[in-house]
């Protein structure tokens, strides 16, 4: 059980040693409220306090499930998105779950010592890292290893875990959709032991070498559900990745919100918005072209009246109807975010 006095924003608790680091715990909430919260400061303050209490309680529950008796490095962010007349509030929290012991009866360890638990975990992490990359083991067996790692709080190097996710092949997979989702979620749950930024960097690096012909169901699933939005990392990939890969990874991320925003995000958002508009440019140029055309992707000849190829479904700009609509939604989403950022900046001046 995590006592209130063992929840801190610092990296340690005075008088106690940290025996085990049990991973990062995160939580997020959204409150939908009307404009009365803007007009009445007392009600606004009460709302913020309630959101903080809820976030801390949720973090506490998640940490206790991992066997923690303390929480360190607690960070809480609460913000307001006022895109219309209604005020929507969002809150996020992250912390590190740990197991602590009183140091009253222990002498301080020297810097070059390592506890038995840490030694055991380091050895097991190396052994399990090799197992999840072993091509002779089935995917089901590897998922069982992931579940065991999570239960025992053993953290393998993130790059090896990402390699396992990236290299998992489902060409001959006969699992039901429900069984596969359960397996995928086991990996997703284990990823909570790592930092958000490290996950984003690792997955985006792997994304650079992805071939659209590869069968990457697990990679796409984890990317969609675990990788946080970092605009600076996303922008360069818009010029290097195939649009079909972008539509399965980067594009859905651009429809999400970052954890926190500041005015410095405005410039990179403008650049991303302009790049998204370029994806649609060719379609606009050919909108009034009524001549027959040959699809550059499948070779099908189409009449000038056909906006989309009747064989592969792509337009003259190389986008499917679904991809084109997604890009339009992204542009609208980013424009709204930038409007709020710039308006708030003006109001503060």
Secondary structure by P-SEA (a helix, b strand, c coil): ccccccccccccccccccccccccccbbbbbbbcccccccaaaaaaaaaaaaaaaaaaaaaaaaaaccccccbbbbbbbbbccccbbbbbbbbbbbbbbbbbcccccccccccccaaaaaaaaaaaaaaaaaacccccaaaaaaaaaaaaaacccccaaaaaaaaaacccccccccaaaaaaaaaaaaaaaccccaaaaaaaaaaaaaacccccccaaaaaaaaccccccaaaaaaacccccaaaaaacaaaaaacccccccccaaaaaaaaaaaaaaaaaaaaaaccccccccccccccccccccccccccccccccccaaaaaaaaaaaaaaaaaaaaaaaaaaaac
